[in-house]
């Protein structure tokens, strides 16, 4: 792997994670705007996002050099789409109705641990010493940053919300690991477009089962927030993350995206008036240290393999 390719993959994974982290902010802002259930918000988000994926899928399918997918590949893309952007997103949206954006990020970013373990058990991938060290540093930072938050917000609703977001973390870990196996064979753009189309089928199906075909009316502000969520925290970062996985692997991508909680702290302070404390700042430094470590060591390994 070339030095420039790894650097580009690292940057894509990092920027994608920061954009994804804004999703929690948008969800909390929508909940503040009006009473809305998770599947309705998710359907609005996908209503704005799915046209981009459909157009991308059609363009890629019609290319002269397009290689048709096997039945097995179609099956994996469908499963991963349902897990990563239907089940995972729904659990996340439901959980955010009970807990803060900061706590949501802490729990959600347990998924790198799940991703590495799934990769090791399911695909025989070795977890390197550097990955373990980087992971421990990053999670130490998360614990320090959010320990005070957990104590201040502890109530029965926190348990419910935390379990829902934990389910989100597990399903998204399967998506990250599965994507790492499928993307190199089918291409990141094709994988992302097809997976999101399958996810949209699940989302819209559940919406119509629950609410029927009657048109529901929401405020203009809700539509605007969901549109922003679709573009800023869905369309752009999904393509960036998939390309990052293709370039640097699912394990490295999973650890690099641990920068997400740091981005959420800052965004929650700006848009949700959630305070930034000294423990959060100390945790931020540790998380950044872990991310920079995996980026530096992963790059060195890539350059060594090239030689």
N, C-alpha and C positions, 0 to 999 in steps of 0.2 A: 504494500500500500504506500502510495506517495505521501510525502509530508503535507503537501497542499490539500490532498484529498481528506486526510484525517482532520486537519485543521478546519476544513469546510464542514465536515460531518459533525465535529464538536460544536461549531458555531450554530449549525442548524438545530441540533438537539437542545442547546442552551436557550436559544431564542424561542424555539417551540415551547419549551417548558415555561418560560416566563409569560408567553401569551396564553397558554393553557391556564396558568395560575389566575388570570383575570376572570375566569369563568365563575369562580365562587363569588367574586365581587358583583358580577352581573346578576347572579341568582339572588343574592341577598337584597340587591336594589329592587329587583322585580317583586320579591316578597313584601318589601316595604311599600311598593306602589299600590298593590291591590291584593285581594284574596284570590289565589290561583293555586291549583294543584300541580304536582310535579309533572305529570304526563302532559298537561296542557302547555306548560312552559317548554317542555322538551319538544313537543310537536311544533310550537312556534319557532323555536330555534332551528329545527330541522327543515321547516317549511322554507326558510330563507337560505339554508345551507345546501340542501339537496340538489337544487338546479345546477350548482357548480360541479358537483360530483357526477351528475348525469351527463352534462356536456363533456366533461373530461373522459368519462367512460366511453361515450360514443366516438369521440375523436380518436382515442387510443385503439378502439376496436376496428375503426376504418383505416388505420394506417397500413400501408403496404407491407411493412415488416412485422405486423402484429402476429404473434404466436398464440394460437388458440390454447386455452386452458384445458387441462384434463378434468375429468369428473371429480377426481380427488382434490385437485386444486380449488375448483369451484366450491366444493364442500367445506374445505378449510377456511376459505375466505368468508363464506356465509357464517360459519360458526364463530370466527374471530370478530366479524362485524357485529353480530348479536351480542357477544360478550363485551367487547371493548367500547362500543358506542350506543348500545341499547341498554343492556342490563346494567353495565357499569354507570352510565350517565343517569339512568333512572334512580338507582340507589343513592347516587351522590346528591341529586336534586332533592330527594326525599329527606336525606340526612341533614341537608342545609336548612331545612325548616325548623330544626331543633337546636343546632349548634352554630357557633360562630365560624366565620371564614378561616380564622387562624387555627382553631382546633380541627376543622375539616382537613386542612392541609397537613397537619401533623399526622393524622390517622391515614389519610390517603397516601402519603409518601412512605408508608411501610411497604408499598408495593415493590421497591427495588429488592428488598429482602426476599419477598415471595418470588419475584422474577428470577433471581439468581438460584434459589433453591429448586424451582420448577425446571430451570434449564439444566441444573446438575442432575436431578433425579430423572426427568423425562427424556433429556437429550444427551446425557452423559458429558455435559460441559463442565470443565474444571473451573472452580472459583479460585482465582489467583490471590496471592497474598496481598497484592496491591488493592484489589477490589475489596477484600475484607477490611483492610485498614481504612480505606476511603469511606466505606460504608459505616464503620464504627464511628469515625470522626463526624460524619454528616448526621448520624442519628443522635450522637451525644449532643450536637448542637440543637437539634430539634427538641430534645427533652428539656434542655436548659431554657430554650426560648419560650416554650409553651407550658412549663410546669405550673407557673403562677396562674395562667389562664384556666387550666383544668380545675384548680382549687376554687377559683372565684365563681365559676359557672356550674358547679356540680349540683345537679338536680335530676329527677327521674327522666326528664326529656333528653338529657345529655347521654344517658345510657342508650336510649332508642336511636338517637341520631348517630352516636358513635358506632353502633353495630351496623347500621345501614351503610355508613361510609367505609367501614372495615370490609363489608361485602364488596363495595365498589373497588377497593384496593386489590382484593384477591382476583376479581374478574379482569381488572385492567392488567394485572401481572400476567395472566394467561394470554391476553392479547399481545403484550410486549414480546413475550417469549415465542409465541406462535408466529407473530409477525417476523421475528428474526429468522425463522426457518423458511417461511413462504416468500417473503419479499425478494431475497436474492434470486429466486427462481422465476418470479412473474413480473418483477419491477415494482418500485415503490409507488409510482403514480397510479398504475393500474390497480395495485392492491388497495390503496387508500380509497380510490373512487368506487370500486366495486364493494368494498367492505362497508362504506358509509351508505351506499344504496341499500344493501341488505339490512343495515341497522334502521334505516328510514322505514322500511316495510314493517318491521316489528313495532316501531314507535307509533306509526299511523294506525296500524291494526289495533293496538291497545287503546289508542285514543278513541277510535270509532266504536269499539266495543263498550267503552265506559260512557262516552258522551253522545253516541249516535251521530247522525249526519247533520243535526241542527247546528247552524252557525252560531258560535259563541262570540260575544263582543267584549273586547278588552280596551283599556285606555290607549291613547296614542303613545304615551310614554312607555307603556309595556311593550308595544310593538317595536318601538325604537330601540329599547334595551335589548330585546331578543334579536333584532337585526344585527346590532353590534356584537352580541355574543356569538352569533352565527359566523360572522366574518373574522373578527379579531381572535376569538377563542375556540373556533372550530375549523373553518376552512383553511386558513393559512397555517396554523400550527400542526394540523394533521398531516399535511404534505411535508412540512419541515421535519416532523418527528419520524415519519416513515423513511424519508431520505437519509436522516441521521442514522437510523437503525441499519440501513443498507450499507452505509459507509464505515461505521465504526462498531457495529454489532449491538445486540439487544442488551447485554450486560452493562457495557459502558454507557449506553444511552440511558438505561434505568438509573444509574448512579448520578450521571450528570444532571438529570432532571430533578435531583433533590434540591436544586436551587429554587424550585417552586415555592416552598414555604417562605423563603426570604422575600421573594417578590410579593407574596400575598401579604406579609406583614406591612410592607410599604404601601401597597395598594389599599389595604384595609384602613390604614391610618389616614390616607388621603380621602378616600371615598366613603368610608363607613364610620369614621371618627373613632376607630379602635386605637387605644394608646400604644405607644412603643416604649417598652421598659428596658432597663439595663440588662436583665436576663435575656431579653429578645436580641439585644445587640450582641451580647456574648455568644449566643447561639448562632446568630448570623455569621459571625466570624468563623466558627467551627464548620458550619455548613459550607461556606465558601472555600475553606481549607480543604475539605473533602472533595469538593467538585474540582478544584484546581489540581489536586493530587492525582485524581484519576485521569484528568485531561493530560497532564504532563507525562505520567508514566505510560498511559495508553499510547501517546504519540511516540514516545521513545521505543516502545515495543513494535509499533507499526513500521518505524524507520529501520529498526534492526531486522525485521522480517524481510523488508524490501532488499536489504543488502545480501 
